């Protein structure tokens, strides 16, 4: 029993030992595992630390590389910029040298070209200013065609409906596109229609001859009978046979040629006169007083008086065929071109066809010479051939007026041979129409009233004297 107990105790102790051994083994294994874990943790921590270090080192290296790159690139850019700037400087130096060489070469050319360009710039400035002045001096006229108007060319229509405008002016306006019909530019052969709306841009005072045309006129030394001259105007006694202004077939020897020469050789240094300075005109074979404006202001001032006569008085003396019944009279009518003869004018009683312009002439009989009558005429309007056309209209054409039939002996059947020979000798003495502008009064641009008188010329005077001897 004791042995069994001993055995059992030994067994128990062995078991205890084995259990302790197991526990110790477990502990050791745990310790080992803990150590392992610790070491592993340590290793991992070391790894993490090393990784962090590597990361930081990498960051540092990356920063260094970046900074090195930056420095390198900055250095490169700086060097490249420097090289570029140096190249640019050298290129500029080269170009400047080239320019200076070119300048030195072209300096002679530029000197000659500068004078030409300066002249061109001056002329261009003048043309620009002239254009501005032209546009500022333009005025618009609106005309609405009547419903009963016949179809005629627009240039003819405008000539009949606008005062103091010539065909040449209308053609210039058409060419410069200053005439618009129904908001469209038309050609000169356009025929107007009823109710057409016509818009015309014309100068406030129509220049018949522009400044450039006046420059082309060569001054001629012509003996002019100047009755008065001041800084604003010239009053001339125009002789018979002298044309007032240049035109078709009359390119020399006109009054304007003589006035240009006079101004160039006188103390009055106004050389800007051109044909528009003529505020009124006289026919070639009509003698007498004529006013020429010397500047723009006087031209406008006189133009208003001549074409809207309230303050102006013009007296003419005429010798007409036949014996006028009344001592005084007024001739009125619409003066227009004669359809049968374009060189002469005719008088229309009414203006239904719009072919004429209204005109008024006052006359008074001074002397009667059986076959002829000496009259004084005062005109309210200054139309072309007004006095000549008016007396033709009355049946009493002017003596020796070849255009209106006055070159033939009036009432020849009733004349004796002796009287016929007498009248033929008078034709020889006075080889033109017997018409003379004897007096003229108007208000001067300086607001003073002027009066001028010009006696009858010698040829007209001799015929009157012979008639007085023969018939009185």
C-alpha positions as CSV (number, residue, x, y, z in Angstrom):
1,X,0.0,0.0,0.0
2,X,2.8,2.1,1.0
3,X,4.5,1.4,-2.2
4,X,1.4,2.1,-4.2
5,X,1.0,5.3,-2.4
6,X,4.5,6.1,-3.1
7,X,4.1,5.3,-6.7
8,X,1.0,7.4,-6.9
9,X,2.8,10.3,-5.1
10,X,5.6,9.9,-7.5
11,X,3.3,9.9,-10.4
12,X,1.7,13.0,-9.0
13,X,5.0,14.7,-8.6
14,X,6.0,13.6,-12.0
15,X,2.9,15.0,-13.3
16,X,3.4,18.2,-11.4
17,X,6.9,18.4,-12.8
18,X,5.7,17.8,-16.3
19,X,3.0,20.3,-15.8
20,X,5.5,22.8,-14.4
21,X,7.8,21.9,-17.3
22,X,5.0,22.6,-19.7
23,X,4.1,25.8,-18.0
24,X,7.8,26.8,-18.0
25,X,7.9,25.8,-21.6
26,X,4.9,27.8,-22.3
27,X,6.4,30.7,-20.4
28,X,9.6,30.3,-22.3
29,X,7.7,30.0,-25.6
30,X,5.6,33.1,-24.6
31,X,8.8,34.9,-23.6
32,X,10.3,33.9,-26.9
33,X,7.2,34.9,-28.8
34,X,7.1,38.2,-26.8
35,X,10.8,38.7,-27.5
36,X,10.2,37.8,-31.1
37,X,7.3,40.2,-31.3
38,X,9.3,42.8,-29.5
39,X,12.2,42.2,-31.8
40,X,9.8,42.2,-34.8
41,X,8.2,45.4,-33.4
42,X,11.6,46.8,-32.9
43,X,12.6,45.7,-36.4
44,X,9.4,47.2,-37.8
45,X,9.9,50.4,-35.8
46,X,13.4,50.5,-37.0
47,X,12.1,49.8,-40.5
48,X,9.6,52.6,-40.2
49,X,12.2,54.8,-38.8
50,X,14.6,53.9,-41.6
51,X,11.7,54.3,-44.1
52,X,11.0,57.7,-42.6
53,X,14.6,58.5,-42.7
54,X,14.7,57.3,-46.3
55,X,11.6,59.3,-47.0
56,X,13.1,62.4,-45.5
57,X,16.3,61.8,-47.2
58,X,14.5,61.3,-50.4
59,X,12.5,64.5,-49.7
60,X,15.8,66.3,-49.0
61,X,17.4,64.8,-52.1
62,X,14.3,65.7,-54.2
63,X,14.4,69.2,-52.8
64,X,18.1,69.4,-53.5
65,X,17.6,68.1,-57.0
66,X,14.8,70.6,-57.4
67,X,16.9,73.4,-56.2
68,X,19.8,72.2,-58.2
69,X,17.5,72.0,-61.2
70,X,16.2,75.4,-60.5
71,X,19.6,76.8,-60.0
72,X,20.7,75.1,-63.2
73,X,17.7,76.3,-65.1
74,X,17.9,79.8,-63.7
75,X,21.5,79.9,-64.6
76,X,20.7,78.5,-68.0
77,X,17.9,81.0,-68.5
78,X,20.1,83.8,-67.2
79,X,22.9,82.8,-69.5
80,X,20.5,82.3,-72.3
81,X,18.9,85.7,-71.7
82,X,22.3,87.2,-71.5
83,X,23.3,85.6,-74.7
84,X,20.0,86.5,-76.3
85,X,20.3,90.2,-75.1
86,X,23.8,90.3,-76.2
87,X,22.7,88.9,-79.6
88,X,19.9,91.4,-79.7
89,X,22.3,94.1,-78.9
90,X,24.7,93.0,-81.5
91,X,21.8,92.7,-84.0
92,X,20.5,96.1,-83.1
93,X,24.0,97.5,-83.4
94,X,24.1,95.9,-86.8
95,X,20.7,97.2,-87.8
96,X,21.6,100.6,-86.5
97,X,24.7,100.5,-88.5
98,X,22.8,99.4,-91.5
99,X,20.2,102.1,-90.9
100,X,22.9,104.8,-90.5
101,X,24.5,103.6,-93.6
102,X,21.2,103.6,-95.4
103,X,20.5,107.1,-94.0
104,X,23.8,108.4,-95.1
105,X,23.1,106.9,-98.5
106,X,19.5,108.2,-98.7
107,X,20.2,111.5,-97.1
108,X,20.7,113.1,-100.4
109,X,17.6,111.5,-101.8
110,X,15.5,112.5,-98.8
111,X,16.5,116.1,-99.1
112,X,15.2,116.2,-102.7
113,X,12.2,114.1,-101.8
114,X,11.4,116.3,-98.8
115,X,10.9,119.3,-101.0
116,X,8.6,117.3,-103.2
117,X,6.7,115.8,-100.3
118,X,6.4,119.2,-98.6
119,X,4.9,120.6,-101.8
120,X,2.5,117.6,-102.0
121,X,1.5,118.0,-98.4
122,X,0.8,121.7,-98.9
123,X,-1.3,121.0,-102.0
124,X,-3.1,118.1,-100.1
125,X,-3.8,120.4,-97.2
126,X,-5.1,123.0,-99.5
127,X,-7.3,120.5,-101.3
128,X,-8.6,119.3,-97.9
129,X,-9.3,122.8,-96.7
130,X,-10.9,123.7,-100.0
131,X,-13.1,120.6,-99.7
132,X,-14.1,121.6,-96.2
133,X,-14.9,125.1,-97.3
134,X,-16.8,123.8,-100.3
135,X,-18.9,121.6,-98.1
136,X,-19.6,124.4,-95.6
137,X,-20.6,126.8,-98.4
138,X,-23.0,124.4,-100.0
139,X,-26.8,124.7,-99.7
140,X,-29.5,122.3,-100.6
141,X,-32.5,123.1,-102.8
142,X,-35.6,120.8,-102.8
143,X,-37.9,120.8,-105.8
144,X,-41.0,118.7,-106.1
145,X,-42.1,118.3,-109.8
146,X,-45.7,119.2,-110.5
147,X,-48.2,116.6,-111.5
148,X,-48.9,118.2,-114.9
149,X,-45.2,118.5,-115.8
150,X,-44.1,117.0,-119.1
151,X,-41.2,114.6,-119.4
152,X,-38.1,116.6,-120.2
153,X,-34.4,116.2,-119.4
154,X,-33.4,117.0,-115.9
155,X,-30.7,119.5,-116.9
156,X,-33.3,121.5,-118.9
157,X,-35.8,121.4,-116.1
158,X,-33.2,122.7,-113.5
159,X,-32.0,125.4,-115.9
160,X,-35.6,126.6,-116.1
161,X,-36.4,126.4,-112.4
162,X,-33.2,127.6,-110.7
163,X,-32.1,131.2,-111.1
164,X,-28.6,132.1,-112.2
165,X,-27.4,128.6,-113.0
166,X,-25.9,127.5,-116.3
167,X,-26.0,124.2,-118.2
168,X,-22.3,123.9,-117.5
169,X,-22.9,124.2,-113.8
170,X,-25.6,121.6,-113.9
171,X,-23.3,119.2,-115.7
172,X,-20.6,119.7,-113.1
173,X,-23.2,119.1,-110.3
174,X,-24.3,115.9,-112.1
175,X,-20.7,114.7,-112.5
176,X,-20.0,115.3,-108.8
177,X,-23.2,113.5,-107.8
178,X,-24.8,116.6,-106.2
179,X,-28.2,116.1,-107.9
180,X,-30.4,113.3,-106.3
181,X,-33.8,112.3,-107.6
182,X,-36.0,110.2,-105.3
183,X,-32.9,109.5,-103.1
184,X,-31.1,108.1,-106.1
185,X,-28.2,109.5,-108.2
186,X,-29.3,110.0,-111.8
187,X,-27.5,110.7,-115.1
188,X,-27.8,113.9,-117.1
189,X,-30.1,112.3,-119.7
190,X,-32.7,111.3,-117.0
191,X,-36.2,112.6,-117.8
192,X,-38.2,113.9,-114.9
193,X,-41.5,112.4,-114.0
194,X,-44.5,114.0,-112.2
195,X,-44.1,114.3,-108.4
196,X,-40.3,113.6,-108.6
197,X,-38.5,114.8,-105.5
198,X,-35.2,116.5,-106.6
199,X,-32.5,117.5,-104.2
200,X,-29.6,119.7,-105.4
201,X,-26.5,120.8,-103.5
202,X,-25.2,124.0,-104.9
203,X,-22.8,126.7,-103.6
204,X,-24.6,129.6,-101.8
205,X,-23.2,131.8,-104.6
206,X,-22.8,129.7,-107.7
207,X,-19.2,130.0,-109.0
208,X,-19.3,129.9,-112.7
209,X,-15.5,129.5,-113.0
210,X,-13.6,127.9,-110.1
211,X,-10.3,129.1,-108.7
212,X,-8.3,126.5,-110.5
213,X,-9.7,127.6,-113.9
214,X,-8.9,131.2,-112.9
215,X,-5.3,130.2,-112.2
216,X,-5.1,128.7,-115.7
217,X,-6.1,132.1,-117.2
218,X,-3.0,133.9,-118.5
219,X,-3.0,137.6,-117.5
220,X,-3.2,140.0,-120.5
221,X,-2.3,143.6,-120.7
222,X,-5.6,145.2,-121.8
223,X,-6.5,148.9,-121.5
224,X,-9.4,149.0,-119.0
225,X,-11.5,152.0,-118.3
226,X,-11.7,151.7,-114.5
227,X,-14.0,154.3,-113.0
228,X,-13.6,153.3,-109.4
229,X,-11.6,150.8,-107.4
230,X,-11.2,150.0,-103.7
231,X,-10.4,147.0,-101.6
232,X,-13.8,145.5,-102.2
233,X,-14.8,146.1,-105.8
234,X,-13.9,147.5,-109.2
235,X,-16.3,149.5,-111.4
236,X,-15.4,149.2,-115.1
237,X,-16.7,150.9,-118.3
238,X,-16.8,147.9,-120.6
239,X,-16.4,148.7,-124.3
240,X,-18.6,147.1,-126.9
241,X,-17.0,144.0,-128.5
242,X,-15.3,142.8,-125.3
243,X,-16.3,139.5,-123.9
244,X,-16.6,139.6,-120.1
245,X,-15.4,136.1,-119.2
246,X,-13.7,133.2,-121.0
247,X,-15.9,130.7,-122.7
248,X,-16.4,128.6,-125.8
249,X,-14.6,130.4,-128.6
250,X,-13.3,133.2,-126.3
251,X,-10.2,132.1,-124.6
252,X,-8.2,135.3,-124.8
253,X,-8.8,139.1,-124.6
254,X,-11.7,138.9,-122.1
255,X,-12.4,141.4,-119.3
256,X,-11.2,138.8,-116.7
257,X,-7.8,138.5,-118.5
258,X,-7.4,142.2,-118.3
259,X,-8.5,142.4,-114.6
260,X,-6.1,139.7,-113.6
261,X,-3.2,141.6,-115.2
262,X,-4.4,144.8,-113.5
263,X,-4.4,143.2,-110.1
264,X,-1.0,141.6,-110.6
265,X,0.5,145.0,-111.4
266,X,-1.3,147.2,-108.9
267,X,-1.0,147.9,-105.2
268,X,-4.1,145.8,-104.5
269,X,-2.6,142.4,-103.8
270,X,-5.8,140.4,-104.1
271,X,-5.1,137.7,-106.6
272,X,-8.0,135.4,-105.5
273,X,-10.4,136.9,-108.0
274,X,-12.3,134.4,-110.2
275,X,-15.3,134.6,-112.5
276,X,-17.8,134.3,-109.7
277,X,-16.7,137.8,-108.7
278,X,-18.9,139.0,-111.6
279,X,-22.1,139.5,-109.8
280,X,-23.7,140.6,-113.1
281,X,-22.8,140.5,-116.8
282,X,-23.1,142.4,-120.0
283,X,-23.4,141.0,-123.5
284,X,-20.4,141.2,-125.8
285,X,-21.7,144.1,-127.9
286,X,-23.3,145.9,-125.0
287,X,-21.2,148.8,-123.5
288,X,-21.4,150.3,-120.1
289,X,-20.9,149.9,-116.4
290,X,-19.9,146.6,-114.8
291,X,-19.1,145.8,-111.2
292,X,-16.5,143.1,-110.2
293,X,-16.3,142.0,-106.6
294,X,-12.8,141.5,-105.3
295,X,-13.4,139.3,-102.2
296,X,-15.9,136.8,-101.0
297,X,-17.8,139.2,-98.6
298,X,-18.4,141.9,-101.2
299,X,-19.4,139.2,-103.8
300,X,-22.1,137.9,-101.5
301,X,-23.2,141.4,-100.5
302,X,-23.6,142.6,-104.0
303,X,-25.1,139.4,-105.3
304,X,-28.0,139.8,-103.0
305,X,-28.7,143.3,-104.3
306,X,-28.4,142.3,-108.0
307,X,-30.6,139.3,-107.8
308,X,-33.1,140.5,-105.2
309,X,-33.3,144.1,-106.3
310,X,-34.6,146.4,-103.6
311,X,-31.7,148.8,-103.2
312,X,-30.1,148.6,-106.7
313,X,-30.9,150.7,-109.7
314,X,-29.7,149.9,-113.3
315,X,-30.4,152.3,-116.1
316,X,-29.8,151.4,-119.8
317,X,-30.2,153.5,-122.9
318,X,-31.4,151.9,-126.1
319,X,-32.3,152.9,-129.7
320,X,-35.2,150.8,-131.0
321,X,-37.0,150.4,-134.3
322,X,-40.4,152.0,-134.7
323,X,-42.4,154.6,-132.8
324,X,-43.7,153.5,-129.4
325,X,-47.2,154.6,-128.8
326,X,-46.9,155.0,-125.0
327,X,-44.4,157.3,-123.3
328,X,-43.9,154.9,-120.4
329,X,-44.5,151.3,-120.0
330,X,-43.7,148.0,-118.2
331,X,-42.8,144.9,-120.1
332,X,-43.3,141.6,-118.2
333,X,-43.0,138.0,-119.2
334,X,-41.1,134.7,-118.8
335,X,-37.8,134.7,-120.6
336,X,-36.4,131.4,-121.9
337,X,-34.5,129.9,-124.8
338,X,-36.1,130.2,-128.2
339,X,-36.9,126.6,-129.3
340,X,-36.2,127.6,-132.9
341,X,-32.9,129.4,-132.3
342,X,-30.8,128.5,-129.2
343,X,-28.7,131.7,-129.6
344,X,-31.6,133.9,-128.7
345,X,-34.1,134.2,-126.0
346,X,-37.9,134.6,-126.3
347,X,-40.7,135.8,-124.0
348,X,-43.6,133.5,-122.9
349,X,-46.8,135.0,-121.7
350,X,-47.4,132.3,-119.2
351,X,-45.0,129.7,-117.7
352,X,-47.1,126.6,-118.0
353,X,-44.3,124.8,-119.8
354,X,-41.7,126.0,-117.2
355,X,-39.5,127.2,-120.0
356,X,-38.9,130.8,-118.8
357,X,-38.0,133.0,-115.8
358,X,-40.1,136.0,-114.8
359,X,-38.6,139.3,-115.9
360,X,-39.6,143.0,-115.6
361,X,-38.4,146.0,-117.6
362,X,-39.6,149.6,-117.1
363,X,-39.1,151.9,-120.1
364,X,-39.6,155.6,-120.9
365,X,-39.4,157.4,-124.2
366,X,-36.8,160.1,-124.4
367,X,-36.7,161.0,-128.1
368,X,-38.5,160.0,-131.3
369,X,-36.8,159.9,-134.7
370,X,-39.7,158.9,-137.1
371,X,-38.3,155.4,-137.7
372,X,-36.5,155.0,-134.5
373,X,-37.1,155.7,-130.7
374,X,-34.6,156.5,-128.1
375,X,-35.6,155.0,-124.7
376,X,-34.4,154.7,-121.1
377,X,-34.8,151.3,-119.5
378,X,-34.7,150.3,-115.8
379,X,-34.6,146.6,-115.1
380,X,-35.9,144.9,-112.0
381,X,-34.5,141.5,-113.0
382,X,-31.3,140.7,-114.9
383,X,-32.1,137.9,-117.2
384,X,-30.1,137.0,-120.3
385,X,-30.8,139.4,-123.2
386,X,-33.7,140.8,-121.2
387,X,-34.0,144.3,-122.8
388,X,-33.3,142.9,-126.3
389,X,-35.8,140.1,-125.9
390,X,-38.5,142.3,-124.3
391,X,-38.5,144.9,-127.1
392,X,-38.5,142.1,-129.7
393,X,-41.5,140.8,-127.9
394,X,-43.2,144.2,-128.3
395,X,-42.3,144.2,-132.0
396,X,-39.6,146.9,-131.7
397,X,-36.2,145.2,-131.9
398,X,-33.0,147.1,-131.0
399,X,-31.3,149.0,-133.8
400,X,-28.7,146.8,-135.5
401,X,-29.3,143.8,-133.3
402,X,-28.5,140.9,-135.6
403,X,-29.8,138.1,-133.4
404,X,-33.3,139.7,-132.9
405,X,-33.8,141.0,-136.4
406,X,-32.7,144.6,-135.8
407,X,-30.0,144.5,-138.5
408,X,-32.8,144.9,-141.1
409,X,-34.4,148.2,-141.9
410,X,-37.8,148.5,-140.1
411,X,-40.7,149.5,-142.3
412,X,-38.6,149.5,-145.4
413,X,-41.6,149.9,-147.7
414,X,-42.5,153.2,-146.1
415,X,-39.0,154.5,-146.1
416,X,-37.7,156.7,-148.9
417,X,-34.5,155.8,-150.7
418,X,-32.8,158.7,-149.1
419,X,-33.8,157.5,-145.6
420,X,-32.8,154.0,-146.4
421,X,-29.3,155.2,-147.4
422,X,-29.2,157.3,-144.2
423,X,-30.0,154.2,-142.0
424,X,-27.4,152.2,-143.9
425,X,-24.7,154.7,-143.0
426,X,-25.9,154.6,-139.4
427,X,-25.4,150.8,-139.5
428,X,-21.8,151.4,-140.5
429,X,-21.3,153.9,-137.7
430,X,-22.8,151.6,-135.1
431,X,-22.0,148.1,-136.1
432,X,-23.7,146.5,-133.0
433,X,-26.9,146.6,-131.0
434,X,-27.6,150.1,-129.7
435,X,-27.6,149.3,-126.0
436,X,-25.5,151.0,-123.2
437,X,-25.5,150.6,-119.4
438,X,-25.4,154.3,-118.5
439,X,-25.8,154.4,-114.7
440,X,-25.6,152.1,-111.7
441,X,-26.4,152.7,-108.0
442,X,-26.1,150.2,-105.1
443,X,-25.1,150.0,-101.5
444,X,-21.4,149.4,-101.0
445,X,-20.2,146.5,-98.9
446,X,-19.1,149.2,-96.4
447,X,-22.8,150.2,-96.2
448,X,-22.4,153.4,-98.2
449,X,-24.7,154.2,-101.2
450,X,-22.8,154.5,-104.5
451,X,-23.8,156.0,-107.8
452,X,-21.8,155.7,-111.0
453,X,-22.5,157.3,-114.4
454,X,-20.9,156.4,-117.7
455,X,-21.7,158.6,-120.8
456,X,-22.8,157.1,-124.1
457,X,-19.9,155.8,-126.2
458,X,-18.8,157.7,-129.3
459,X,-20.4,155.5,-132.0
460,X,-23.8,155.5,-130.3
461,X,-23.5,159.3,-129.7
462,X,-22.8,160.0,-133.4
463,X,-25.8,158.0,-134.5
464,X,-28.1,160.0,-132.1
465,X,-26.6,163.3,-133.3
466,X,-27.2,162.3,-137.0
467,X,-30.8,161.2,-136.2
468,X,-31.5,164.5,-134.5
469,X,-30.2,166.4,-137.5
470,X,-32.2,164.3,-139.9
471,X,-35.6,163.8,-138.2
472,X,-36.0,166.7,-135.7
